């Protein structure tokens, strides 16, 4: 896992959901911990797609429950380990 990838994910989460990056860890839940609603999550997905130059299918995006889920998907798609 690249620390750069995780740092970028944290920056996007912080900007999109209005939370402090220090509060974000791999086990953080998008809905339970950050009160992310479906619109916020959709905006988050768009930003992640732009940042990492990839397409995240809706069925995959709906599986994102934690920050680690997002990180694992992005590293799988980008080959970043």
Secondary structure as UniProt FT lines:
FT   HELIX           3..17
FT   HELIX           21..23
FT   TURN            26..27
FT   HELIX           30..34
FT   HELIX           38..52
FT   HELIX           58..61
FT   TURN            62..63
FT   HELIX           67..78
//
